[in-house]
Amino acid sequence: MKWIKLIVSLALPQIAGIIGSLFTIKSIPAWYAALNKPAINPPNWIFGPVWITLYVMMGISFYLIWIKKDVPGFGFLFSVFIFQLILNALWSIIFFGLKSPGFAFLEIIFLWLAILMCIIFFYKVSKTASLLLLPYLLWVSFASALNYFLWQMN
């Protein structure tokens, strides 16, 4: 049973990433490549490995919550986790699919808040699960700044 929970926990964030990447991949060669970029913009090759690592950390974090016995409010924790995954995928759809950095910036603020909610609520159940989400929050903080600059520069 624990193996199934681990596989599902690891798969959920990867699925969100795959959904987002369907919109990202199409836009990078033409639209994104043509944008004016700020000095803080990392090379394109860095995003894939960072996101894959973060998705694995998200999955492990959720797994640590899921395997706890009798977690009060597990349904709520699951909902918050899924909500932030939806927002994660939605950001790529808005930014790359709709080519709307302004709307994406507004959306990423809600993503940041949803991640923070996960960190706070997960902490009450597992400090390790909560800490595993901190790099995600930091990366989305950086991504928010990058999104803002891309919006303002284009």
N, C-alpha and C positions, 0 to 999 in steps of 0.2 A: 504493500500500500504506500509506503514512503517513497518508493521509486516512482510510482505513478505521480505522486504529488510533486516530486522533484522535476520530472519531465514536463508536467503541465506548467509548473512555476517558471521553468526556464523557457518554455515555448511561448508563453503569453507575451512577454516583452519582445521577443524576436519577431512574432507575428505583427506586432505594432510597427516594428522597424521595417519589416518587409512591405507592409502597406504604405508607409511613408516613402520608402525608397522607390516604389513604382512611379511616384510623381517626381521625385528628386532626379532620378537617372535621366529622364526625358529632358529636363530643363537645364542641366549643367552645361552641356556642350555649347548651347547657343545663348539662351536667355541669361543664365547665371554668369557665364564667361564674359558677357558684354557689360555686366554691371561695374560701376566704379566701386572699388573696394577700399576699405580703410587699412591703415598700416597694421592693425591687429589681426587682419584676416589670415588665418593659417593656410598652408597649402591644402588643396582639395583632398589629397591622399590621406590626410590625418583624420578626417571625419569618420570614415568607415571603421577603422580599428577602435577609435574612441567609443563610438556608439555601440559596437558589438560588445566591448568590455563593459560598458555601462548597462546594457541590456542583461548581460549575465549577472552582474551585481544586483540588479533589480530583481531578477528571478530568484537568486539565492536569498535575498532579503525577504521576499514574499514567502518562500519555502520555510524559512525559519519561523515565520508567524503561523503558517498553516499547520506545521507539525506540533505546535504547542497544544497540550491537552486543554479542552474546555476554555478556549479563549472567549471571554465575554465580548460581545459585539463583533464577532468574526465577520458576520455579513456586512457590517459597516466598513470594516477594514478592507474587505475584499472589494467593496464598491468604490472606496476611495482609490485603491490601487488601480482598478480597472478604469476609473475616471481619468486618472493622470495618464494612463496608457493611451486612452482615446484622444486626449488633448495632445499627447506627444505625436501621434500619427496625424492628427488634424493640422498641426503646425506645418508639416511638410506639404500637405494638400493645399493649404492656404498660401504659403510662401512660394513654393515651386509650381504647384498645379495651377493656382489662380494668379500667380505672379503678383502677389499683393504684399509687399513688405510691411506696409502700414497696418493692414488688418492682422497680419501675422504677428506684429509686435504686440498688438493688443491681446491676441490669443496667448502669446508666450508668457504674459504676465499671469494669466490664469493657470497656465501649466506650472509656472514657478510656485504659485500659491498651493496648488494641488500636491506638488512634491513636498513642500514644507509641511502640509497636513499629514502626508504619509509619514514623514520623519517624526513628527510629534506624536502621532497616534501609535506608530510602530514602537516607539521608545518605551511606551507603557507595557508592552508585551515582551520586547527583546531589544536590548541596547545594541546588540550586534546588527540586527536587522535594520535598525534606524541608522547606524553609522555607515552601513553599506550604501545608503542612499545619499550620503553627503557629497561624494564626488559628482553624482548626477546633478544635484542642486548647484554645485559650483560650475559645472559645465553649462548648464542651462542659464546660469547667471551670465557667463561669458557669451553664450549664444544670444542672449537677450541684448547685450551691449552691441554685439556684432549686427544683429537684426536691426537695431535702432540706427546705427551708422549707415547700413546699407539702404535703409528707408530714406534717411536724410540726404544721402549722397546721390540718390537716383530719383 
